[in-house]
Amino acid sequence: MTLINHPGSHQQMALASLDAGIARDIALMLADARAVLDGLACGDAPAAASQAAAILDDTDSPYTLQGLADAVSEAESRLHRAVRDALAGIPATIPGS
């Protein structure tokens, strides 16, 4: 798991309702953020990667640049699974229509 997990937090559950459009927008934003972070983490732009790593260090982030890219990717995957699971019980067509 790449997301930062605090002791005991796995015993708690949060439930959030998102409308499908907002969930889609969040998924698209996460995909874009992941692409940017992946590009920075792989060293395609060394000056930008150094600056991004310095920002994470300055904010006392528990993430490295690659760790943040991986965590964003995991959050994106979890959101896609949550949407898929939420829609699983909804029939594709309404019977009798």
C-alpha positions in Angstrom: 0.0 0.0 0.0 1.4 3.3 -1.0 -1.0 5.6 0.8 0.2 6.7 4.3 -1.6 4.6 6.8 -1.7 5.7 10.4 -2.0 3.1 13.2 -5.6 2.3 14.0 -6.9 4.1 11.0 -7.8 0.8 9.3 -10.4 0.3 12.0 -12.3 3.4 11.0 -14.5 3.9 8.0 -15.5 7.0 6.3 -18.5 7.1 3.9 -18.7 9.9 1.4 -21.3 10.4 -1.3 -20.2 11.9 -4.6 -22.3 12.5 -7.6 -21.1 10.6 -10.7 -19.9 13.8 -12.4 -17.8 14.9 -9.5 -16.4 11.4 -9.1 -15.5 11.4 -12.8 -13.8 14.9 -12.5 -11.8 13.7 -9.5 -10.7 10.6 -11.4 -9.6 12.8 -14.3 -7.7 15.2 -12.0 -6.0 12.3 -10.3 -4.9 10.8 -13.6 -3.5 14.2 -14.6 -1.7 14.6 -11.3 -0.3 11.1 -11.5 1.0 11.8 -15.0 2.8 15.0 -13.8 4.2 13.3 -10.7 5.3 10.2 -12.7 7.1 12.5 -15.2 8.8 14.4 -12.3 9.7 11.2 -10.4 11.3 9.6 -13.4 13.7 12.5 -13.8 12.5 13.8 -17.2 12.9 17.4 -15.8 15.7 17.3 -13.2 15.3 20.9 -12.1 11.5 20.6 -11.7 12.0 17.3 -9.9 14.5 18.8 -7.5 12.1 21.7 -6.8 9.2 19.3 -6.2 11.2 17.2 -3.9 12.3 20.3 -2.0 8.7 21.4 -1.6 7.7 18.0 -0.2 10.7 18.2 2.2 9.8 21.8 3.2 6.3 20.8 4.1 7.4 17.8 6.1 5.5 15.5 3.8 5.8 11.8 4.6 6.0 11.2 0.9 8.9 11.1 -1.5 8.2 12.3 -5.0 7.9 8.7 -6.2 5.8 7.8 -3.2 3.4 10.6 -3.8 3.1 9.5 -7.5 2.3 6.0 -6.3 -0.2 7.2 -3.7 -2.0 9.3 -6.2 -2.2 6.3 -8.6 -3.5 4.1 -5.7 -6.1 6.7 -4.8 -7.2 6.9 -8.5 -7.5 3.1 -8.6 -9.5 3.0 -5.3 -11.9 5.7 -6.7 -12.5 3.7 -9.9 -13.2 0.6 -7.9 -15.6 2.4 -5.6 -17.5 3.8 -8.5 -17.6 0.4 -10.2 -18.8 -1.3 -7.0 -21.4 1.4 -6.4 -22.8 0.9 -9.9 -22.6 -2.9 -9.8 -26.1 -3.3 -8.3 -27.7 -0.9 -10.7 -29.2 -2.5 -13.8 -28.0 -1.2 -17.2 -31.6 -0.7 -18.4 -34.8 -0.2 -16.4 -37.1 -3.2 -16.8 -40.3 -2.5 -18.6 -39.0 0.6 -20.4 
